[in-house]
Amino acid sequence: MCVESDGCEIEGCSSSDEVRTLSGSMSPGLKSNPDLHPCRPGQKFRAALLKCRSPAAAAGILSFGNVLNYMDRYTVAGVVLDIQRNYDVSDSRIGLLQTVFICSFMVAAPIFGYLGDRFNRKVILSCGIFFWSIVTLLSSFISKEYFWLFVLSRGLVGIGESSYSSISPTIIGDLFTSNTRTMMLSVFYLAIPLGSGLGYILGSSAKEAAGDWHWALRVSPILGITAGVLILLFVPDPKRGSADQLGGRIRSRTSWLCDMKALAKNRSYVFSSLASAAVSFATGAFGIWIPGYLFRARVVQKTAEACTKEICSSTDSMVFGAITCVTGLLGVVIGALTTRLCRQKTERADPLVCAVSMLGSAIFICLIFVVAKKSIIGAYVCIFIGETLLFLNWAITADILMFVVIPTRRATAVAFQSFTSHLLGDAGSPYLIGLISDALQQKYTTSALWRFLSLGYALMLCPFIIVLGGMFFLATALYFLDDKDKAEAQCNQATQPPSSVKVTSK
């Protein structure tokens, strides 16, 4: 029989059970007592809620929140043609939407990483979700005379979403360990392609259903607020390092400056962060420009008309979103299974799997721009294979970080990795691709064919960046085992009890 602090009996518990309270503390199991009174209906409901706070449920809720995070981010990409027509702006200014979002995201990430290593993480997560949900909803009412305000709103949304991406993986890291942690992180990072794909689908579907693209920005905020409430109710804030058999027994906490110095000397962390930047560069550019590039290919092939109507065609956004969802699922699952299998052959499996998948992805992404002019179906096949290989490394990269960084600085490590990957990756890639496309268009007479080719030439930069990322993962493999051993040794040293000292009483 378990009891709550008010002396109310909770049915269905044994005498050895424990009850986790909403604050995250654990109440020891107590034997039945004749003085205890039966639970009132409201208290039984609260007890039922407490029983749902399992690690698996927490990981599921955090993964759901991550889906919404990326779904909101790419809803704008799903209606980018309508936004460009509505505000009458160039390719480079449309690319600025994602650049401003990512810049604010990456600037806020280290701040939330610092807070996540020191304060209640689930409260920070919930506040971040509530903030970006409200800002996204308000941005749907901005008129076409105020494009600068719409850009600013995307920057504010980036701040809110940064809190989630920086902190939520560390909670999962403290709830699970070993292969189970790899699996749960795989599910969590499946939300990146899944949420991104659903963002395209949601944006296009809401636009067509309502006959107005503004409605694309009014659905995800409702789901976001729901996720924030679920996190407050069901997600615990476990002690840092509890899943690594440290039981929260780490006795010393270093300063932020000391943490940053240690991360800078961690070669596996540095190289894997640079590789993540290469992935971010490609995915950021593709997320904004591939649907538009394929639409321009259809115009060249005379299977579609240029966007001059009130509502632009959403076919390519819908198809690209569906492909992203499927390839995300395949990539994360194949990545997790391949890594588990390869770990039986080599302890360097994690970075090696990432390197091979990156190099393979670059080949098929190059082929997109070769076949798109003649065959849209052929381009979609290349996108499918290229994205699947690219998405293999997301969860594995997070697991590499968990192996080589000690628990008390993981939130800082995740946040700073997010900062650097965005700074060198998708913070500038959408704008840079748009800028190159605009510059090429200005050199020749503007036509449908040249608008298509100029964007394709600009996007050809991405495969070369992906190859560079593969090289960084190979460099990670060289130092992975040494850095992993150092992290384990440091954890063991930090959990050693202080040496006994004899004190003479006066």
N, C-alpha and C positions, 0 to 999 in steps of 0.2 A: 504494500500500500504506500503510495507516495502522497506527500502533502505539500501544499503551497504555504507561503509565509503567514497567511491569515488563518491557518489551521483547518483548511478545507480539504476533504479527502478527494483524491483524483483516482477514478476507477481505472482498472486495467494495468496497474503497475505492481511489480513485485517489491519485496522489502529491500532489495539491493539496488533498485533503480535510482536514477537521479533525474531531477527536473531542471531544465535550462530555462532561466528567466529571460524576460525580454531585454534585460540589460546585458545579458551574456554570461552572468554568473551561474554557478552550479549549486543546486541545493541537494545535500546528501539525502539518500533514502532513509525513511524512518518507519518503524514498525507501527502497526495499527494501534490506535489509542482510543479507549471508550469515550474520552472527552471530545474527540473530534466530531464536528457536525457535518452532515451531507452538503455537497456542493449545491449552490443555487444555480439556476439555468445559465446565467451570464458567466459564472465562474467555470462551469463545465465547458462552455464555448472557448473561454480563454485557455483552459487546459488542453483542449483539442488543438488550438493554434500552436501551443508550445510543443506538442508532439510532432508537428510538421517541420520543426527546425532541425532537420537532419542535414549532414554535409552534402548529400546528393541533391536535396531540395534547394539548398543554398546555391550550389553550383548551377542548377537549372535556372534559377531566378536571375543570377548574375549573367548567364549566357543569354537569357531573354532580353535583359537590359542592354547587352552588347549588340544584339540584333537591332534593337530600336535605335541605338547610337548611330550605327552605320546606315540604317534605313533612312533616318532623318538627313544624314549627310548627303546621300545620293538621290534623295527625292528631287532636289534642285537639278541634278544632272539629268534626270528623266524628263524634265520640261525645259531644258536649256535653250532649245530652239524657240520656244514661246517667249522665254525671258528675253532673249536676244532681239526678237521681233518687237516685243512690247516696249522695251527701253531703247531700241534702235541704237545698239552699241556694236563695236567691232569684236573680232575674235579675241584680241588681247584683253579687252575690258571684260569680256565674259570669263576668260581665264582668271581674271583678278578676283572673282567671287571665291573660287577655291583657294587661291593664294592667301587672301586675307583670313579666311577661315582657318587654314593650317597655321599661319603665322601666330594668330592669337592662341591656337591650340598648343603650339610648341612652347610659347613663352610661359603659358600657365602651367605646363606639365611639371617642371622642376619644383614649382611652388607647392602643387598638390602632392608631389612625391615627398617633400619635406614634411608636410602635414600628415600624410598617410603613414609615415614611420613613427609618428609621435602621438596622434590623436585618434579618436573613434572613427574608423574607416567607413562604416556603413552610413553614418550621419553625413559625412562629406559626400558620399556617393548619391544619397537621396537628394541633398540640396542641389547638387550639380544637375541631376535629371530634371528637377522641378524648374530650375532656372532656364535650361535650354528649351524645355517644352513651352514655357510661357513666351520666350523671345521668338521662337519659330512661329507660334500662333499669331503674335502681333505683326510679324514681318509680312504676313499674307495680306495685310491691309494697306501696305505702302503703295502710293500711286506712282504712275510712270514718270512723273517729273522729278522724283527723288531717288534716282539710281544709287547715289552715294549713301543714302540711308539704308537701302537694301543691302549694300555691301557691308556697311557697319553692323547690321543685324547678324550677318553671317559670322562676323568676327566675335560677337558676343556669344553666339551659339557655340563657337569653337572653345571658348573658355569653359562653358558648362560641360561639354563633352570631354574635355581634357581631364577633368576630375575622375571621370569613370574609367577611362582607358589607363590612367596611371595607377589606380589603386586596386581595382577589382581583381586583376590577376594575382596580386599578392595574397588576397583572402583565400583564393583557391589553392595557392601554394602552401598556405598554412592549414588547410583542411585535409590535404591528401599528400601522399608521397610516392616515390618510385613510379612504376608503370601506371598505377591508378592516377597519379597526378598528370602524367603524360596524356592519358585518355581524357581526363576532365579538361585539361588545357586545350586539347584538340577540339572538344565540343565547344569550349568558350570561343576559340579563335575561328571555328567554323562560322561564327556570327559575322565575321568580316565580309566574306564573299556572299553569304546568305543574306545578310542585312543590306549589303550594297545592291544585290540583285533585286531584292524586294523593294528597295527604294525606287529603282527605275520602274518596276511594275506598278507600285502604289501611285507614284507621281503620274504616270501615263493613264492609269485607270481612273483615278480621281478626276483628272483633267477632262477626260472624255465623258465621264458620267455626269459631271456638273456643267460641262461646256465652258469651263473657265479654269485656267491653270493655277489660279490662286488657291483653289480648293486642295491642290496637291500638298500644300503646307499646313492643312488644318486637320489632318488625320493622325499623324504620328505624335503630336503633343498630347492627345488623349491617352494613347497607349503609354507614353512616357510617364505621365503622372501615375498611371496604374502601376508601372514598374517601380517607381519610387516608393509607393506605399508598401508594395510587397517586400522590398528590401528592408524597410524599417521594421516590418512585422516578423519576417522569417529568416533573415540572414544574420548570423552571429558575427561578432568581431573577435576571432580566436586570437590567443596569445601568439605573438610573432615567434615562429620557429617551433610551434607545438607539434606540427606534423613530422618534423625532422628528428623526433625523439629527443627534443630539447626541453619539451614541457614548459616552455616559457622560462627556463632557468638561466638564460643568458644574463650574466651579472653585470656587464658593462655596456654602456651605450656611447658610441663615439659621436663626435661633432659632425655637422654637415660638411665642413671643410675637410675633415679627415676621411669621411666617406668618399668625397669626390677624388681625393688623392689616391685612395685605394682603387677606385674604379678606373682611374686613368692608367694605373700600373697593371691592370688586369687585361692582358693582351687578348684573351678569348672574348672578353666583353667588348673591347674596342673594335676588333675586327668584325664580330657579329653585328655590332651596331652599324658599322659602315655598310655591311651587306644588307641590313634592313633598310638603310637609306636608298640603296639601289632598287629594292623592291618597291618602296614607297614612291620613288620617282616614276617608275613605269605604271604602277596601278593608279597613281594620281592623274597622270596624263591620259591613260586609257579611259578612266572613269568619266572624265569630262568630254573627251574628243572622239572616241570610237563610234558611238551612236551617230554623231554628226558626220563623221567621215563616211560611214556606210550609207547614210542618207544622201550625201553628195555623190557617192558612187551610183546610187539608184537614179539620180537625176542625170548623170552622164550616160547611163544605160537606157535612159528614157522610160524607166519603169515607175518613176515618181516625178511630181512637179515640185518646183522650188517653193519654199515656204512663204507664201504671200497671203494666205487665208488667216482667218481669226484664230483657228486652231491648227497647229502644224501636225504632220504625220507622226504617230507614236510607234509605228511598226518596229523600227530598229531599236528603240529604247526598250520595248517589251521583250523582243527576242534576245537582245544583249543581256537584259536583266535575268531572263530565264536561264541563259547559258551560264551566267556568273553564279547563280544559285547552285546549279548542278555541278559545275566544275569546282566550286568551293567545297561542296560535300565530298566529291571524289578526291580532291586534292588533300584535304585534311585527313580523311580516313586512310588513303593510300600512304600518306606521309607517316602517320602514326604506326600503321602496320609494318611498313618498310623499315622504319627505325627500330621497332621492337625486334624484327627478324635480324637486322644487321648487327644489333648489339650482341648477338650470339657469336658473331664472327670477329668484331672489332669494337673496342671501347670508344673509338672515335666516330661511331656511326652517325651521331646527330649532325655534326657539321658536314660530313662527307655526303650524306643524303641531300642536304640543302644545296651543296655545290653542284652535284650532278643534275639535280632538277632545274637549277637556274640556267646552266649551260644548255640543257635540252630545250628549255622554254624559249631562249633567245632565237633558236633556229626557226621555230614555228611562228614566232611573232614577226620575224623578218618576212616570212612567206605571205603574211596577211597583205602587205602592201604590194606584193607581186601579183597576186591573183584577184584582188578586189575589183580592179577595173573591168575584168572580164566575167567574173563569177562571184556573186554575193554568197552563194552556198559554200563555195570553196573558201572564202574568207571566214565564214562562220566555223568551218571545220578547223581551220588553223587557230582561230581564237579559242575554240574548245580545248584543243590539245595544249596550246601555249599557256592558257590560264590554269589548266589542271596542274601542269608542272610547276608553274609559278606559285600556286597556292599550297604546294606540298610543304613549304618551309615555315609557314606562319607559326603553328603551334610548336614546331621543333625549335625555332629560335627562342621562344619563351622558355622552353625547357632547358636550353643551353644556359640561359641566364640563371635559372633556379639552381643549376648544378654548380656554377662558378662564383656565385655571389652569396654571402651569408644572409640569413633571414632578416636581420635587423636593418639592412640597408637595401633590401630588395625593392621597396616602393620607390626609393630614390633612384635605384638603377633602372627600373622600368620607366620612370618619368624622364630621366636623362637620355635613355635610349630613344624614347619617343621624341624628345626634343631634337636630338641629332639626326634621327632618320627623317623627320619632317623638315628640318632646316636644310639638309642636303638633298632631300627627296621631293615630296609633293607640295612643299611650300612654294616652290618656284616652277615646277615642271608644267602645270597647266598654263600659267602665264607665259612661260618661255616658249612653249609650243605654239601658243596663239600669236606671240610676237614674231616668231620665225615665219609663221604662215602669212601674217599681214605683210611682212617685209618682202616675201616672195611674190605676193599678189600685186604689190605696188610696182614691181619691176616690169611686169607685162600687162597687156590688156586683160582686164578682168572678164572671165568667162566661166561657165559652169565647169568645164574641164580643168581649167587652171586653178580654180578654187579647190577642186578635189585633189589635184596633184600637189599643190602647195602645202596642204594640210598633211598629205601622206609623206612628203619629203621631211616635214618637221617632225612627224611621229617616228621616222626612221632612227632618230637619236636614241629611242628607248632600248632597242635590242643591244646596242653597244654598252649602255649603262648596266643592263642585266648581266652581260658577260663579266663586267667589272665586279659586280656583286658576287658572282660565282667564284672569282679569284679571292675575294675577301673571305668567303666561307672556307676555301682551301687553307688560307692562312690561319683561320680559327682552329682547324683540325690539328695544326702543328702544336698549338699550345693548350689545347683543351684539357688533356689529362693532368698536366702540371697545375693548371689553375683550379681544376676540380679538387685535386688533392690538397692544395693550399686552403681552399674554402672549408673543407672538412676538418682539417687540422685546426683552423682558427675557431671553428664552432666548438670543437672538443676542448680547446684551451679556454674559451670564454665560459664554458659551463662547469669548469673545475671549481670545487669549493675552495674558498680561501684557506690558506695554511693556518693550522691551529696555533694560537699564540697564548701562552700562559700569562694570566693577569693576576697579580697579587692584590688581594683585597686589603683595604686599609682598615 
